[in-house]
């Protein structure tokens, strides 16, 4: 019995060695045609799960993928930058409270409307109210030096319009409808030097301060009786006097020696006196400053008054 078992064992070992010779692979075990892919994919799904993104496999590597990203060098702070960084932000200026009653900030307490700086433009002493449709002069700041109220609808300038404006040097009311001005409207303005009233309807001119340098009354309805006697005599700084396009019958004399420009064209002047420009008592006198005199468009023949020009550096412009 034991012998029979040894024989069977030898046969089995011999068959095994014949089925798979040493050094030769089992082709049946690696048959690609019969390889089951389904089981392999099921195993991958088990390991990686359904969330695995296979689209990443399609990405083609580029050169930039292999270049290391370099960070910029840290900014070197200078003393100036350090100062800017540590400087605290400036606080906004405190709001300015306006005194609407005009007790401290504004001149006249008229109560006739809003202060000028809420209606117009105020810049370092100058108040601009041009073309605003104003029918009266608004209350002005007490520090006003120049007031511009051109091309409005102002008809009457009152003596309360410029009260307490001791710094006012210039008034420009060109192109309004002014036909009336209170007699003492400018009396409280000791610093007034320039007055622009062109293109209005004035017939009578109020008294003016003696510090005047520039007066423009072009294109009004002024008559000679509407001017004060010797109205410009004491204005020792007056240089420019424009009286053209009015209804004056004669030149308002005496004229100050400081005068440089005198425009009187298009009036009703018919005659001149020998002392209108010159000094009959001093034949050597020469009025050097007065170089621009306009007398054209008047019913006047300047050739008839040659003695009136002997002291002038230039002859007047007018009809021959």
C-alpha positions in Angstrom: 0.0 0.0 0.0 2.8 2.3 0.9 4.5 1.5 -2.4 1.4 2.3 -4.4 1.2 5.8 -2.8 4.7 6.6 -3.7 4.1 5.7 -7.3 1.1 8.0 -7.5 3.0 10.9 -6.0 5.8 10.5 -8.5 3.4 10.6 -11.4 1.8 13.8 -10.1 5.1 15.6 -9.8 6.2 14.5 -13.3 3.0 15.9 -14.8 3.5 19.2 -13.1 7.0 19.7 -14.4 5.8 18.9 -17.9 2.9 21.5 -17.8 5.2 24.5 -17.0 8.8 24.1 -18.0 11.2 26.3 -16.0 12.0 29.6 -17.7 8.9 29.8 -19.9 5.9 32.0 -18.9 2.4 30.7 -18.8 0.9 32.5 -21.9 -2.5 31.4 -20.9 -2.3 33.3 -17.6 -1.3 36.6 -19.5 -3.7 36.3 -22.4 -4.6 40.0 -23.2 -7.5 39.1 -25.4 -9.2 37.4 -22.5 -8.1 39.9 -19.9 -11.2 41.2 -17.9 -11.0 45.1 -17.8 -14.2 45.4 -16.1 -13.0 43.9 -12.9 -9.9 46.1 -13.0 -12.0 49.4 -13.3 -14.2 48.2 -10.5 -11.1 47.8 -8.4 -9.9 51.4 -9.2 -13.3 52.9 -8.4 -13.1 51.1 -5.1 -9.7 52.5 -4.3 -10.1 56.1 -5.7 -13.8 56.6 -5.6 -16.0 58.3 -8.2 -14.6 61.8 -7.5 -11.3 61.2 -9.3 -10.8 63.7 -12.1 -9.4 62.1 -15.2 -9.4 65.3 -17.1 -6.1 66.2 -15.5 -4.5 63.5 -17.5 -5.2 65.5 -20.7 -3.1 68.5 -19.5 0.0 69.1 -21.5 2.9 70.4 -19.5 4.2 73.7 -20.5 7.5 75.5 -19.9 5.9 77.9 -17.5 4.9 74.9 -15.3 8.5 74.2 -14.6 9.7 77.8 -14.0 9.7 78.6 -10.3 7.7 81.7 -9.3 10.0 84.4 -8.0 8.6 86.9 -5.4 9.6 90.6 -5.9 12.2 91.8 -3.5 10.9 93.5 -0.4 10.5 97.3 -0.8 13.2 99.3 0.8 11.7 102.0 2.8 13.4 105.4 2.8 13.2 108.0 5.5 10.6 109.8 3.3 8.4 106.7 3.0 8.7 106.1 6.6 7.6 109.6 7.4 4.6 109.3 5.0 3.5 106.0 6.6 3.7 107.2 10.1 2.1 110.6 9.4 -1.4 110.7 10.8 -4.2 111.8 8.4 -5.1 115.4 8.6 -8.5 116.2 10.0 -11.1 118.1 7.9 -11.4 121.8 8.8 -14.1 122.7 11.2 -17.3 124.0 9.6 -17.7 127.7 9.5 -20.8 129.1 11.1 -22.3 132.0 9.2 -24.0 134.8 11.0 -27.2 135.2 9.0 -28.2 138.3 10.9 -25.2 140.2 9.7 -24.1 141.3 13.2 -20.4 140.3 12.9 -19.7 138.9 9.5 -21.9 141.0 7.2 -22.3 144.7 6.8 -25.8 146.1 6.8 -28.5 144.4 8.9 -31.2 145.0 6.3 -33.0 141.7 6.5 -33.7 141.9 2.8 -32.5 138.5 1.9 -29.7 135.9 2.1 -26.1 137.0 2.6 -24.1 137.5 -0.6 -21.8 134.6 0.0 -24.7 132.2 -0.1 -26.0 133.6 -3.4 -22.8 134.6 -5.1 -19.1 133.6 -5.1 -16.8 135.0 -2.4 -13.0 134.7 -2.9 -10.5 136.4 -0.6 -12.4 139.7 -0.3 -14.0 139.7 -3.8 -17.7 139.1 -4.2 -18.9 138.0 -7.6 -22.7 138.4 -8.2 -22.6 138.7 -12.0 -25.7 137.8 -14.0 -27.7 136.5 -11.1 -31.0 138.2 -11.8 -30.6 140.4 -8.7 -32.9 143.3 -8.2 -31.0 144.7 -5.2 -27.5 144.5 -3.7 -27.3 141.7 -1.2 -25.7 142.1 2.3 -22.0 142.0 1.8 -19.3 140.6 4.1 -17.5 143.3 6.1 -14.1 142.4 4.6 -15.3 142.9 1.0 -12.7 144.8 -1.1 -14.2 144.3 -4.6 -17.9 143.9 -5.5 -19.0 142.7 -8.9 -22.8 142.9 -9.6 -22.7 143.2 -13.4 -25.6 142.4 -15.7 -28.4 142.2 -13.1 -31.7 144.0 -12.7 -30.8 146.5 -10.0 -32.7 149.8 -10.4 -32.0 151.6 -7.1 -28.7 151.7 -5.1 -29.5 152.7 -1.5 -27.3 154.3 1.1 -27.6 151.2 3.3 -26.1 148.9 0.6 -22.5 149.7 1.5 -22.7 150.6 5.2 -19.7 149.5 7.3 -17.7 148.3 4.3 -14.5 150.3 5.1 -12.3 148.1 3.0 -14.3 148.4 -0.2 -12.1 149.6 -3.1 -14.0 148.7 -6.2 -17.7 148.6 -7.2 -18.8 147.3 -10.6 -22.5 147.5 -11.5 -22.1 147.6 -15.2 -25.1 146.6 -17.3 -27.9 147.0 -14.8 -31.1 149.2 -14.8 -29.9 151.8 -12.3 -31.8 155.1 -12.6 -31.5 156.2 -9.0 -28.7 156.4 -6.4 -29.0 157.8 -2.9 -27.0 161.0 -2.5 -24.8 159.7 0.3 -24.5 156.1 -1.0 -20.7 156.4 -1.4 -20.0 158.8 1.4 -19.1 156.0 3.9 -16.5 154.4 1.6 -13.2 156.2 2.3 -11.2 153.6 0.4 -13.3 153.5 -2.8 -11.0 153.9 -5.9 -12.9 152.4 -8.8 -16.5 152.8 -9.8 -18.0 151.1 -12.9 -21.5 152.2 -13.7 -21.5 151.9 -17.5 -24.7 150.9 -19.4 -27.3 152.1 -16.9 -29.9 154.8 -16.8 -28.4 157.4 -14.6 -29.1 161.1 -15.0 -27.8 162.3 -11.7 -24.5 161.3 -10.1 -24.1 161.3 -6.3 -21.1 162.7 -4.5 -18.0 160.5 -4.9 -15.0 160.0 -2.6 -11.9 161.9 -3.3 -9.7 158.8 -3.5 -11.1 157.8 -6.9 -8.8 156.6 -9.6 -11.1 155.1 -12.2 -14.7 156.2 -13.0 -16.7 154.7 -15.9 -20.1 156.3 -16.6 -20.2 155.3 -20.3 -23.7 155.0 -21.9 -26.0 156.5 -19.3 -28.3 159.6 -19.5 -26.1 162.0 -17.5 -26.8 165.7 -17.9 -24.5 168.5 -16.9 -26.9 169.6 -14.2 -26.8 166.1 -12.7 -23.1 166.5 -11.8 -21.9 168.3 -8.6 -20.1 171.5 -9.2 -16.4 170.9 -9.5 -17.2 167.2 -9.0 -13.8 165.9 -9.9 -11.6 168.8 -8.7 -10.3 167.3 -5.5 -9.6 163.8 -6.9 -5.9 164.1 -7.0 -5.5 160.4 -7.9 -8.1 160.2 -10.7 -6.5 158.8 -13.9 -9.4 157.4 -16.0 -12.7 159.3 -16.6 -15.2 157.8 -19.1 -18.2 160.0 -19.8 -19.0 159.0 -23.4 -22.5 158.4 -24.7 -24.4 160.8 -22.3 -26.2 164.1 -22.5 -23.5 166.5 -21.2 -23.5 170.1 -22.4 -20.0 170.9 -21.3 -16.8 169.4 -19.9 -16.9 169.2 -16.1 -14.1 171.4 -15.0 -11.7 171.8 -13.3 -10.1 168.5 -14.1 -7.4 167.1 -11.8 -3.8 167.1 -13.0 -3.5 163.4 -12.5 -6.0 162.7 -15.3 -4.6 160.6 -18.2 -7.7 159.5 -20.1 -10.9 161.6 -20.7 -13.6 160.2 -23.0 -16.5 162.6 -23.9 -17.5 161.4 -27.3 -21.1 161.3 -28.3 -22.4 164.0 -26.0 -23.9 167.5 -26.6 -20.7 169.6 -26.0 -20.7 172.7 -28.2 -17.9 174.9 -26.8 -14.6 174.9 -24.9 -13.0 177.4 -22.6 -9.3 178.3 -22.8 -8.8 177.1 -19.3 -10.6 173.8 -19.8 -7.3 172.0 -20.0 -4.7 174.7 -19.5 -3.9 177.5 -17.0 -4.3 181.0 -18.4 -2.3 182.4 -15.5 0.7 180.2 -16.2 1.6 180.0 -19.9 4.5 177.6 -19.2 2.2 175.0 -17.7 2.1 171.7 -19.5 -0.4 169.0 -18.7 1.8 166.0 -19.4 -0.4 163.2 -18.1 -3.5 163.9 -20.2 -2.7 162.1 -23.5 -6.0 160.7 -24.5 -9.0 163.1 -25.0 -12.0 162.0 -27.1 -14.4 164.7 -28.2 -15.6 163.2 -31.5 -19.4 162.9 -32.2 -20.1 166.2 -30.5 -21.5 169.4 -32.1 -18.1 170.9 -31.7 -15.4 172.2 -34.1 -12.1 171.8 -32.3 -10.3 174.1 -34.7 -12.1 177.0 -33.2 -10.5 176.5 -29.8 -6.8 176.2 -30.5 -5.8 178.1 -27.4 -7.4 175.4 -25.2 -4.9 172.8 -26.3 -1.5 174.6 -26.1 -0.6 172.9 -22.9 -1.5 169.3 -24.0 1.0 166.8 -25.3 -1.5 165.7 -27.9 -4.5 167.2 -29.6 -8.0 165.9 -28.8 -9.8 163.6 -31.2 -12.8 165.4 -32.6 -14.5 166.9 -35.6 -12.7 169.6 -37.7 
